[in-house]
Amino acid sequence: MELHDLPKPEDLIKIDLDRPPETAWMDTPADFRPGTFSYPAAGKNLKYLDLPNPREWSPTDEDWKLPDNWKEIILKGFKERLEKYRSFRLFMDICVRCGACADKCHFFLGSADPKNMPVLRAELIRSVYRNDFTTAGRILGRLVGARELTVDVLKEWFYYFYQCTECRRCSIFCPYGIDQAEVTMIGRELLNLVGCNINWVKEPVANCFRTGNHLGIPPHGVKDMWEFMVDDIEDITGIRVNLPINKKGAEILFVTPSGDYFADPGTYTCMGYLMLFHELGLDYTWSTYASEGGNFGLFTSHEMIKRLNAKIYAEAKRLGVKWIIGGECGHMWRVIHQYMDTMNGPADFLEEPVSPITGTKFENSKSSKMVHITEFTADLIKNGKLKLDPSVNDKIRVTFHDSCNPARAAGLLEEPRYVIKNVCNNFFEMPENTIREQTFCCGGGAGLGNDENIEMRMRGAFPRASALRHVRDKHDVNRLLCMCAIDRATLTALTHYWAPDVSVGGIHELLANALIMDGQIERTVDLRGEPLNEEDDE
Amino acid sequence: MNSWSSLFLALFAVIVLVLLSLLGVGTVGLATLFGVVIPYAAGAVFVLGVVWRVVQWARVPVPFRIPSTCGQGKSLPWIKADNLEAPYNAWGVIGRMLLEVLFFRSLFRNTRAELRDGPRLTYASAKWLWLGGILFHYSFLIVVLRHFRFFIEPVPHFVELLSSVDGFFQILLPTVFLSDVAFLAAVTYLFLRRVALPELRYISLTADYFPLFLILGIAISGLLMRNVWKVDLLSVKQLTMGLVTLHPTVPAGIGSIFYVHVFLVSVLLAYIPFSKIMHAGGVFLSPTRNMANNNRSERYINPWNYPVKTHTYEEYEDEFRDKMKEAGIPVDKE
């Protein structure tokens, strides 16, 4: 299914948030309507990763070709996780169903399906928990909201746990901090045990495991892509920037999501990094082995996060760098910030990060040794180390989309704003209930940004789009900035459908436009090859 | 079962409980059972049950540090970090937890989304749930504290003070306590909200209505025995003091309504450890709230971290060595 197959936005959102179905939720099975679910993982990808039950199947099939003892497998995995994750155990027990989370989920706001209310999404799995792991549930059954795990329940899990982007917006409104992302992550782990997973997650994972990046680009291909950018930069600025690859003994390893060098508009941001590092004379290196900052393991299992993430420290150690900078990415930063050091540390072979340009110690990264690019750049600007001409970006009227994970899992809110305000003159915030910690998902995170799921994506995109259209109409905003590779891909579809006159881009693209490089020719076009000012249009 | 049958089932259960105690004491004369045995048993189930539940949670490890950040984290020194919304040290965590537990910080953030033509979404401030929650919990607390007069002799000064402040508005005789009014109002609001909002009614279980009706029953029976079918307070105190001093006595002539009240309280106490009311203990253990956002500066240890299968650089280079050399990318083995 493609965007042009969808009804117009005003027809898509003909929904009533206050009218749940007539049938009780336990009696309303999942409806696998085309456009609202993702295709299952190809068997070859599961085989490559040594994961259970590789096969060819479709969610619309009656028979999902589950192992005979599938129920036993799931319940055993369930028990194991109740004993390993306090979060999971607690979140099964303490919800009071106050409903504060209900209208906080972008998928609920765009679909009005009550099972997209975080509380009910969690009840899908809590009902089985009560049935099999609590005394009251065993005895009283449905009276206390317990139900047996059946194939239909499993199908419902698949449909709705792959209709949650693990964005954590609900968790900040919950009076007990119940985090649906945690429930979805465990729910997906359980589904994985019997081979129910989606290809848009598993293929990038398998590719990343083998080649180091989601697209499965081999090392020479990665190098080609980077060289293309170096050529483009030379055309625009007259400067041939250096491109260190797998360079042993460099001071800094730079890791960014592969989306940044694979497709527009990520490539412009990637060019931005190259120009910035060249201008600074930074002693750094790219890596083809750790050529992926993103980590789709986060969307499938804790074990897979660790298996993929291990490459970053391993490569840092092999190359003998001192510390690491990470590029603009959302879920990557959940992994880097909240999981990496615990899973694959201690990084005692690295040094505490110090900016070689300003001498600033990045105290907040002294253990993990990995610094966010906007922390690094904000520090440069604050110390006056960059020559910037924000007026170069005057044609661009900017708003900023906080990516879920940097906002709600790291508190990276001011750094990107500081950079943005220093590289352009027209910056307008979207309404306060839709930014910072209350930011809305792009609708396609957590592995759901595929074409077959486009209807549900555009529904999930609606709250973000609504806020975007507000600033577009009020301030003529024409550029939606983000610091996330998934965003750059999914927001492009979002704007195409919801606000066609707005383009999407990254922060370092804008920075590189404004960056005055030593010895550059007079620039007539921006990084996209578009004329810098109106006169050049003629 | 649909949402209405959940409601009626819970109501029915509470009515049965009321009738059970009325019949048990009024007709069969089981005052000792309802005044002594059941309260003791319920007290024991409550204490042991709550301890058991909390210990059960506490024994489960927390493998990762996963706070939800609701404000600016600590990074560069000139960027103001928000220690209460994205705590970077123990003080911040304590502050955040206090705000959460005492003032329901997260619930205060609540908004109500409204879908308008366009289509577009607007977000209205929605503090009623927060207000209802605050009123409910604090008036409940005051009511419980006032009851200390039945369990401690002489009555502690703070209880006297609390009662006189609480009963400041002596509009009617006997005194109407503000906390009673607030409590009834809050419980009623929480109930009506659950019934009136379609999406909330849709998700509500019997287990959501039952404690509401039970608590409402406790409040109403308490008010009735103080204001309508008055019971002899001296006899009541003799019974309650007997319970706490472990010399239980059952004075004759206490009205049945008292035993209804005590029975419903007993049921509530025994029900708590097995119910959602345990959120009171659980909120303290919630990893998204009680952990600091200092992941990159202080390493967190997962007690069950285990080695996993990775794809090493050597394996990678072995597969791509020729291509890498051809492309001029440095390799480890020639």
Interface residues (C-beta under 8 A of the other chain):
Chain A: P9 E10 I13 I15 D16 L17 D18 R19 P20 T23 A24 W25 M26 D50 L82 E83 K84 Y85 R86 S87 R89 L90 D93 I94 C95 V96 R97 C98 G99 A100 A102 D103 K104 L109 P114 M117 V119 L120 E123 T134 T135 A136 R142 L143 V144 G145 R168 S171 I172 F173 C174 P175 Y176 G177 I178 D179 E182 F209 R210 T211 G212 P218 P219 H220 K223 D224 I245 N246 K247 K248 T288 Y289 H302 E303 K306 R307 A310 K311 A314 E315 R318 I336 H337 Q338 Y339 D341 T342 M343 G345 P346 T360 F362 E363 N364 S365 K366 S367 S368 M370 H372 E375 A378 D379 K382 A407 R408 A409 A410 G411 L412 L413 E414 E415 Y418 P431 N433 T434 E437 Q438 F462 P463 S466 A467 R469 H470
Chain B: M1 N2 S3 L9 R53 Q56 W57 A58 V60 P61 V62 P63 F64 R65 I66 P67 S68 T69 C70 G71 Q72 G73 K74 S75 L76 P77 W78 I79 K80 A81 D82 E85 A86 E100 F104 S106 L107 R109 N110 T111 R112 A113 L115 G118 P119 R120 L121 Y123 L129 G133 L197 P198 E199 L200 Y202 I203 S204 L205 T206 A207 D208 F274 K276 M278 H279 G282 V283 L285 S286 P287 T288 R289 N293 N294 N295 R296 S297 E298 R299 Y300 I301 N302 W304 N305 V308 K309 T310 H311 T312 Y313 Y316 E317 E319 F320 K323 M324 E326 A327 G328 I329 P330 D332
